[in-house]
Amino acid sequence: MAKLNLNVDMPKLITQCLSDVQIKLSEEFDRNFERQAFFSEKWKRRRYDPPGSEQRGILTKSSDLRKSILSKVEGRKLIFTSSMPYSKIHNEGGAITVTQRMKGYFLHKYKEEKKRMKGKEMTEEGAFYRAMALKRRGSKIQIPRRMFIGKSPEVEKIIREVAEECLEEYFNNVQFTLK
C-alpha cells in the first residue's frame, strides 16, 4: 500500500505569510499619506485650506508621523505601532482639551506668521493660529478622523491575496514522498 507523506511546517508557513502581509500592508499604509486618504476614504482638509486647494499635504508637514509607523510579527500576530503621541487622535479622530501649552504654541505660530507677512493681509493659516491661541483653556477641539492604519475591506482583500500567494508558493515547493 502506498502512503503519501506530507510534512507541512505550519509555524514556518504562518511566519512567512505574516511577513509577506507585513511588507504589503506597510507599503499600503505608507501610501495612504501620498493618497491623503485611507485607501479611497479621503481625509478631511484643514479648516484654513482654501476650497479645492492641495497646497500642502495633510499629516505630512514634518513626515514624523509617517516615519514613526513600525510593524512587527509577534508569534501569530502582526502589530503596527507609532511612537508619536498624537498618532491615535489623528487615526481615530476625537476631542482634545485646550491646554496652556497649546495656547502658547499657537500664539508662537501666529507671531511667526505675522512676522512673515510683514504688514500684508493675514493668511487663513495665520487667522487659524490666532483663533487657536485665543481659545479658552479647557475648551474642546474636535480632531477629524484621518485614518492611515486600520481595518477595512481593502486591508482584508490584501491579506487574502497575499495569503493565497503565500500558500500557492509554499505548496508548489513542497516535496511529496510516497512510502
C-alpha positions, 0 to 999 in steps of 0.5 A, spaced: 500 500 500 502 506 498 502 512 503 503 519 501 507 523 506 506 530 507 510 534 512 507 541 512 511 546 517 505 550 519 509 555 524 514 556 518 508 557 513 504 562 518 511 566 519 512 567 512 505 569 510 505 574 516 511 577 513 509 577 506 502 581 509 507 585 513 511 588 507 504 589 503 500 592 508 506 597 510 507 599 503 499 600 503 499 604 509 505 608 507 501 610 501 495 612 504 499 619 506 501 620 498 493 618 497 491 623 503 486 618 504 485 611 507 485 607 501 479 611 497 476 614 504 479 621 503 481 625 509 478 631 511 482 638 509 484 643 514 479 648 516 484 654 513 485 650 506 482 654 501 476 650 497 479 645 492 486 647 494 492 641 495 497 646 497 500 642 502 499 635 504 495 633 510 499 629 516 505 630 512 508 637 514 514 634 518 513 626 515 514 624 523 508 621 523 509 617 517 516 615 519 514 613 526 509 607 523 513 600 525 510 593 524 512 587 527 510 579 527 509 577 534 508 569 534 501 569 530 500 576 530 502 582 526 502 589 530 503 596 527 505 601 532 507 609 532 511 612 537 508 619 536 503 621 541 498 624 537 498 618 532 491 615 535 487 622 535 489 623 528 487 615 526 481 615 530 479 622 530 476 625 537 476 631 542 482 634 545 482 639 551 485 646 550 491 646 554 496 652 556 501 649 552 497 649 546 495 656 547 502 658 547 504 654 541 499 657 537 500 664 539 508 662 537 505 660 530 501 666 529 507 671 531 511 667 526 506 668 521 505 675 522 512 676 522 512 673 515 507 677 512 510 683 514 504 688 514 500 684 508 493 681 509 493 675 514 493 668 511 487 663 513 493 659 516 495 665 520 487 667 522 487 659 524 493 660 529 490 666 532 483 663 533 487 657 536 491 661 541 485 665 543 481 659 545 479 658 552 483 653 556 479 647 557 475 648 551 474 642 546 477 641 539 474 636 535 480 632 531 477 629 524 478 622 523 484 621 518 485 614 518 492 611 515 492 604 519 486 600 520 481 595 518 477 595 512 475 591 506 481 593 502 486 591 508 482 584 508 482 583 500 490 584 501 491 579 506 487 574 502 491 575 496 497 575 499 495 569 503 493 565 497 500 567 494 503 565 500 500 558 500 500 557 492 508 558 493 509 554 499 505 548 496 508 548 489 515 547 493 513 542 497 516 535 496 511 529 496 514 522 498 510 516 497 512 510 502 
